[in-house]
């Protein structure tokens, strides 16, 4: 029947985003988050490596805690709010790119900005072509106190551009805000 295929993929993506707290305990937050991100189609880059990791089966092995996630590229991935608990233990993430993420919405950005470790470490954030993001989600980013660069592009849900961006600049005066919005 029409729509059943879409419902199946939505269900499967929700399964991919289910947080396994025992796995986080067993392998550490960076390894567990890497597994989640790659399972959902995102890429990760580890500290000290120029190479993006995209193959789940090629994740590096080694002593617990050896590989720390430094960057996340979630382009075309199925990450969703449900999986964001994986971000809690990440202490070294300096950049995140959310592009064409159909499940990213305001609550995700709010959750991102409320993650204590990301408040300290995140320096760059790019949000591109995420149709469910509105002014409310962008305003929620004000808690990312160390954010130096924010790039926003193709976000049709943003209606009050001037007001939203002025409020964000007031909250984060050191923020370089680059906009490609119509």
C-alpha positions in Angstrom: 0.0 0.0 0.0 1.1 3.6 -0.6 3.2 5.0 2.2 4.1 1.6 3.7 7.6 1.7 2.4 8.2 5.1 4.0 6.8 3.8 7.3 9.1 0.9 7.2 12.2 3.1 6.6 11.1 5.4 9.4 10.8 2.4 11.7 14.2 1.1 10.7 15.8 4.5 11.2 14.3 4.7 14.7 15.8 1.3 15.4 19.2 2.6 14.2 18.9 5.5 16.6 18.0 3.5 19.7 20.6 4.2 22.4 22.4 1.1 23.9 23.6 2.3 27.3 25.3 -1.0 28.0 27.3 -0.6 24.8 28.4 2.9 25.9 29.6 1.5 29.2 31.3 -1.5 27.5 33.2 0.3 24.7 33.2 4.0 25.8 31.3 7.0 24.6 33.4 7.7 21.5 33.3 4.2 20.1 29.6 3.8 20.8 28.8 7.2 19.3 30.9 6.3 16.2 29.0 3.1 15.8 25.7 4.9 16.0 26.7 7.7 13.6 28.1 5.3 11.0 25.1 3.0 11.3 22.9 6.0 10.5 25.0 7.0 7.5 27.1 9.8 9.0 30.9 10.2 9.0 33.3 10.7 11.9 36.8 12.0 12.1 39.0 11.1 15.0 41.5 13.4 16.8 44.8 13.4 15.0 43.5 11.9 11.8 42.8 13.8 8.5 40.7 10.9 7.2 36.9 10.6 7.6 35.7 7.3 8.8 32.7 6.0 6.9 33.0 2.2 7.1 31.4 0.7 10.2 33.4 -2.4 9.8 36.6 -0.4 9.4 36.3 1.4 12.8 39.7 1.4 14.4 40.3 -0.9 17.3 42.7 -0.4 20.2 42.6 0.4 23.9 39.4 1.7 25.3 39.2 5.5 24.9 42.1 5.7 22.4 40.0 7.2 19.5 38.2 10.4 20.3 35.6 11.9 17.9 36.7 15.4 16.7 34.2 16.0 13.9 30.9 14.7 12.7 29.5 15.0 9.2 25.9 13.9 9.2 25.1 14.7 5.6 22.2 12.6 4.3 22.1 10.6 7.5 19.1 9.3 9.5 20.3 10.6 12.9 17.4 11.7 15.0 16.6 13.0 18.5 16.2 9.5 19.9 20.0 8.8 19.4 21.3 12.1 20.8 22.1 10.5 24.2 25.2 9.1 22.4 26.6 12.7 22.2 26.6 13.1 26.0 30.0 11.5 26.6 31.8 13.1 23.7 34.4 15.6 25.0 36.5 16.5 21.9 33.9 17.3 19.2 34.9 20.6 17.6 32.7 20.5 14.5 29.4 19.2 13.4 27.8 19.4 10.0 24.0 18.6 9.6 23.1 18.6 6.0 20.0 17.2 4.4 19.0 15.5 7.6 15.3 14.8 7.4 14.9 13.9 11.1 16.8 17.0 12.5 14.3 19.4 14.1 14.3 22.1 16.7 14.3 19.6 19.6 17.5 18.1 18.2 19.3 21.5 18.2 18.0 22.2 21.6 19.3 18.9 22.9 22.6 19.5 21.1 23.0 22.9 22.8 22.1 21.4 26.2 24.9 18.8 26.0 27.5 19.9 28.6 30.5 18.6 26.7 29.5 20.1 23.4 28.9 23.5 25.2 32.6 23.4 26.0 34.1 21.8 22.8 32.0 22.7 19.8 33.5 25.4 17.7 31.9 25.0 14.3 28.3 24.1 13.3 26.8 23.9 9.9 23.1 23.4 9.3 22.1 23.0 5.7 18.9 21.9 4.0 17.2 20.6 7.2 13.6 21.4 6.4 12.3 20.8 10.0 14.5 23.5 11.6 12.8 26.7 12.6 13.8 29.9 14.4 13.1 28.2 17.7 15.9 25.6 16.9 18.4 28.2 15.9 17.7 30.3 19.0 18.3 27.2 21.1 21.9 27.2 20.0 22.6 30.2 22.3 23.9 27.7 25.0 26.9 26.7 22.8 29.0 29.3 24.5 32.3 28.4 22.7 30.8 28.3 19.2 32.9 30.4 16.9 31.3 29.7 13.5 27.7 29.0 12.5 26.8 28.4 8.9 23.1 28.3 8.0 21.8 27.6 4.5 18.6 26.5 2.8 16.4 26.5 5.9 12.8 27.3 4.8 11.5 27.0 8.4 13.3 30.1 9.5 10.7 32.9 9.2 12.0 35.7 11.5 15.6 35.9 10.2 16.5 39.4 11.4 15.1 38.9 14.9 16.5 35.4 15.3 20.0 36.2 14.1 20.1 39.4 16.2 19.2 37.5 19.3 21.8 34.8 18.6 24.5 37.4 18.0 23.5 39.1 21.3 23.9 35.8 23.2 27.1 34.8 21.4 29.0 38.0 20.6 32.1 36.2 19.3 30.1 34.1 16.9 30.8 34.4 13.2 27.5 33.8 11.5 27.4 33.0 7.8 24.0 32.9 6.2 22.9 31.6 2.8 19.2 32.0 3.2 16.6 33.5 0.9 
